[in-house]
Amino acid sequence: QVHLVESGGGLVQPGGSLRLSCVASRSIFSLNYMGWYRQAPGKERELVAYISKSGTTTYADSVKGRFTISTDIAKNTVFLQMNSLKPEDTAVYYCYDPAGYWGQGTQVTVSS
């Protein structure tokens, strides 16, 4: 069993920033990738970004240039830096381990 714990969500005004963290209960060093997903009310869960073992990053078109995914291998942590936030970024954000595990999610609300 792998546990993923997300944090860092909250309420922010449009144009603001948040940094999400996901701490894994096991080493992420050997994993092929780690990812962030989000699910807005009434919508399906969608991929936001993922980072491969080699450090290659991939982003959804809707967040390119605004979000950055990174890792701290020593702390088994994956980050999602979110800048220039928009109301349409409002969602519950989930961390994903390729073994099929999900975190509990952290709510991000972008509103004035």
Sequence and secondary structure as in RCSB ss.txt:
>XXXX:A:sequence
QVHLVESGGGLVQPGGSLRLSCVASRSIFSLNYMGWYRQAPGKERELVAYISKSGTTTYADSVKGRFTISTDIAK
NTVFLQMNSLKPEDTAVYYCYDPAGYWGQGTQVTVSS
>XXXX:A:secstr
   EEEE  EEE TT  EEEEEEESS  TT SEEEEEEE TTS  EEEEEEETT  EEE TTTTTTEEEEEEGGG
TEEEEEE S  GGG EEEEEEETTTEE   EEEEE  
